[in-house]
Amino acid sequence: MLTDLFGRFLRYLALAAGVLLLVLMLFTVVDVVLRNAFNMPLRSVYEFTEFLMAPIVFLAVAYTGWVGGHIAVDLFAEWLDRPGLRFIPAILAFMGAALFALIAYRALLETMTTVDQVSNLLRWPFYPFRFAVAFGAGLYAIVLLIEAVQALRGVPTGDNR
């Protein structure tokens, strides 16, 4: 089924984000060891960390939403659990989808207008990391849109493992 394929794709992106997190962790450990043992810190550790944080977060956010891993606080669930009010989760999911679609659109515009910018120390271009933000936000908008449709149909959301 198409949703299973989409969920598998999101899972692979989340695994890629996990690999990037592991790389970042190893890089940080090397920096700490070099700094404390040999007084030779890596000069580019801050830029490296800043660059990797964007794909780490935005490649995993859609999968986290897909499996229902985001934190949710149900303060009003008792009052809103009436048949006439079952449309509220769908409205909230549609609003979230619109917000993340806007984030994806703005990040894509930023990516296209700054395609020639590079960082100071590493001289890495910004656009691949900004594109990761746009791509991840767009995927999460799709996940929220699917959740909104499922909520309208009365299907439980966030359990797509």
RACOR-V155258 format. One record per residue. N is the residue number from 1. RES is the residue in one small letter. NEAR is the number of other ideal C-beta (glycine too) atoms within 10 Angstrom. Layout:
BEGIN
n,res,near
N,RES,NEAR
N,RES,NEAR
END
This chain:
BEGIN
n,res,near
1,m,6
2,l,6
3,t,11
4,d,9
5,l,9
6,f,17
7,g,19
8,r,11
9,f,14
10,l,25
11,r,16
12,y,12
13,l,21
14,a,19
15,l,13
16,a,15
17,a,22
18,g,13
19,v,12
20,l,20
21,l,16
22,l,11
23,v,13
24,l,17
25,m,10
26,l,10
27,f,16
28,t,14
29,v,10
30,v,13
31,d,19
32,v,13
33,v,12
34,l,14
35,r,13
36,n,10
37,a,8
38,f,8
39,n,7
40,m,11
41,p,14
42,l,16
43,r,11
44,s,17
45,v,18
46,y,11
47,e,16
48,f,20
49,t,14
50,e,12
51,f,21
52,l,18
53,m,14
54,a,19
55,p,21
56,i,22
57,v,16
58,f,26
59,l,24
60,a,23
61,v,23
62,a,26
63,y,24
64,t,18
65,g,25
66,w,28
67,v,16
68,g,14
69,g,14
70,h,11
71,i,5
72,a,8
73,v,6
74,d,8
75,l,7
76,f,10
77,a,10
78,e,8
79,w,8
80,l,13
81,d,10
82,r,9
83,p,7
84,g,7
85,l,11
86,r,13
87,f,13
88,i,13
89,p,17
90,a,18
91,i,12
92,l,14
93,a,22
94,f,18
95,m,12
96,g,18
97,a,20
98,a,14
99,l,14
100,f,23
101,a,17
102,l,12
103,i,18
104,a,21
105,y,14
106,r,13
107,a,21
108,l,17
109,l,12
110,e,16
111,t,19
112,m,12
113,t,11
114,t,13
115,v,13
116,d,8
117,q,11
118,v,12
119,s,15
120,n,8
121,l,13
122,l,13
123,r,9
124,w,16
125,p,15
126,f,17
127,y,18
128,p,13
129,f,18
130,r,22
131,f,19
132,a,24
133,v,22
134,a,21
135,f,19
136,g,27
137,a,22
138,g,19
139,l,23
140,y,27
141,a,22
142,i,18
143,v,27
144,l,24
145,l,17
146,i,20
147,e,24
148,a,22
149,v,15
150,q,19
151,a,20
152,l,15
153,r,9
154,g,9
155,v,11
156,p,9
157,t,20
158,g,16
159,d,10
160,n,19
161,r,9
END
